[in-house]
Amino acid sequence: MTSRAVIEEFWQRFLFVRGLPQSARWQDCFHFETTPAGAEHALGLVLQGIKRATFTSLHAFQQRGLRPPKRGDLSIVTQWDGVPRCVIQTVGVLILPYGQVNAEQALSEGEDSTLEGWRIRQRNFLMAEGRELGYTFSPEMQLVMESFRVVSNCGEQAGQSVHHLHFHVLGGRDMTWPPG
């Protein structure tokens, strides 16, 4: 696993380039999925702009003593081994029952081509997570849908042959920080 120092250095470079106070903190630092292959696949989808949302059970936040994300939160996404690859910003949060997730919401996760495919994959994930955290899956269980955008990235999947911190500059209107 990557050391906390590497992640902190990545974060401090991000803050410096953005002109943010060094005291600013990230909401979360995590990798997607529960296997190395799944984590790398999901990270690639994020860096390609295909994966723009993620679903987490509300139980998971509660069991881990964490608050759900809020609009404007910044989080570091890592590879499976903990190497930081990008910073995402939460642009929307919706809490809804698993059974009420619609196709547009499910497909924004970028990992399935149909709502039914999403339901099967998500149900399997929630059942496995439930065994680990001590809850039972049901179609009524609450999910936290976090929509996000990449605000900084680095590495080969960002099109880099020399690793460096990479930022997106957006135009067309006055920009503020945090973006929104």
Order of alpha helices (4+ residues) and beta strands (2+ residues): alpha-beta-alpha-beta-alpha-beta-beta-alpha-alpha-beta-beta
